Structures are given as structure tokens and as C-alpha cells.
Amino acid sequence: MDNFKCLFQRGHKRCILQPLLYSCKRRHFCPSCHAKRCVQFGEFACSNVLKNVLHRHFVFSIPKIIRIYFLFNRALLKDLAKIAWEVLSCYYKNSVSKEGTTPAAICSIQTFGDMLGFNPHLHILAADGVFGNSIFYASAADSFDDYGRNDYMDCGYEDF
């Protein structure tokens, strides 16, 4: 009966689904449960993870021509997230220019679609600066475009 917990015990009025073989806990079958989980995660992140500082939302997408490689080798998504974090981390460290600082972010890997419509991408919510010695140092750059090509080369990304 655990598999039917959402649909039967909570008595959703908006659910028009028939009894399912699987729980809707993680499969987004039930729109009201999915919305509730999104709100719960947002509240958890705001109260337990994020500090009360300015944040920026970044979306890293992949060119259509190479998306097929990510479809058949999902381990590449982990590498993509790591590289995106290294670039953002370098960006924030260089924009503040303080020693012993640490940037902070939450990264979410999202995929949807299949075959030709497959669209893997990353959503990153980053503190707009760095933390160091219990002090937050805000980023001096007004936009990501203010960060020049030579700054990427300082981080070891010479192919930009």
C-alpha cells in the first residue's frame, strides 16, 4: 500500500490519475505532489543551505550537436557540472581578489526529452561573491560579460 500513499491517503482532488503501480514520490505523476516537493525544497534551501546574501542564477546548456553524447553517457553530466563549477568558482575568486575565500553554489542537473529532443542542462544558484573569515565579499563585476577572456586563461581555460 506504500506505492499508493499519495493518491489514496492524501485524497487529492486535482489528481485525475487512476491507481498507479509506482509511487508518485519522485516520478512527477502527480502535479500537486510535485509542486509541494518544489516548495519544500525551496524552503529547505532558504532556511538551511543558502545564506542571506545576493545570488545569481546561471543556466549552462549544451550545443545541440553534442547532446547525443550526453544521452548515451550520463556520466558526462557529472563532468559538465564539475567544469561549470570550476569556471564559476574561478570567476568569483578572481572578481573579488581576496585570499582564502570560498564561493558557494547549488547545482541541479536537468534532462528532458529523448533522442532528437534531448536537452541536458545545468541550473546553478550561486552566491554573488565569496565567503572568507565569516565575512561575505560581494562580486565587483556587474555582469558575467564584464569578466574578460584573459581572466579565463588565468584559470587554465585557454580554449575559451
Residue pairs with C-beta under 8 A, 6 or more apart in sequence:
1 8
2 23
3 20
3 21
3 22
3 23
4 19
4 20
4 23
5 23
5 25
6 12
6 23
6 24
6 25
6 30
6 33
7 15
7 17
7 19
7 20
7 24
7 30
8 19
10 33
12 30
12 32
12 33
14 31
14 32
15 30
15 31
15 32
17 24
17 29
17 30
20 29
22 29
24 30
24 33
24 34
25 33
28 34
45 106
45 125
49 106
50 106
50 125
50 127
51 104
51 127
51 131
51 136
53 127
53 128
53 129
53 136
53 138
54 127
54 128
54 129
54 138
55 125
55 126
55 127
55 128
56 125
56 126
56 128
57 123
57 124
57 125
58 84
58 88
58 122
58 123
58 124
58 125
58 126
58 144
59 121
59 122
59 123
59 124
60 80
60 84
60 121
60 122
60 124
61 119
61 121
62 70
62 80
62 120
62 121
67 118
67 119
67 120
68 118
69 76
70 76
70 77
70 80
70 111
70 118
70 120
71 114
71 115
71 118
71 120
77 109
77 111
77 120
78 109
80 109
80 120
80 122
81 107
81 109
81 122
84 107
84 122
84 124
85 105
85 107
85 124
86 155
87 152
87 155
87 157
88 103
88 105
88 124
88 126
89 103
90 151
90 152
90 154
90 155
90 157
91 141
91 144
91 147
91 151
92 103
92 126
92 127
92 129
92 130
92 139
93 101
93 103
93 130
94 147
94 151
94 154
94 155
95 129
95 139
95 140
95 141
95 147
96 129
96 130
96 137
96 138
96 139
96 140
98 130
98 132
98 137
99 132
100 132
100 133
101 130
101 131
101 132
101 137
102 130
102 131
102 132
103 126
103 127
103 129
103 130
103 131
104 126
104 127
104 130
104 131
105 124
105 125
105 126
105 127
106 124
106 125
106 126
107 122
107 123
107 124
108 122
108 123
108 124
109 120
109 122
110 120
110 121
110 122
110 123
111 118
111 119
111 120
111 121
112 118
112 119
113 119
127 136
128 138
128 139
129 136
129 137
129 138
129 139
130 136
130 137
130 139
131 137
141 147
149 160
152 160
153 160
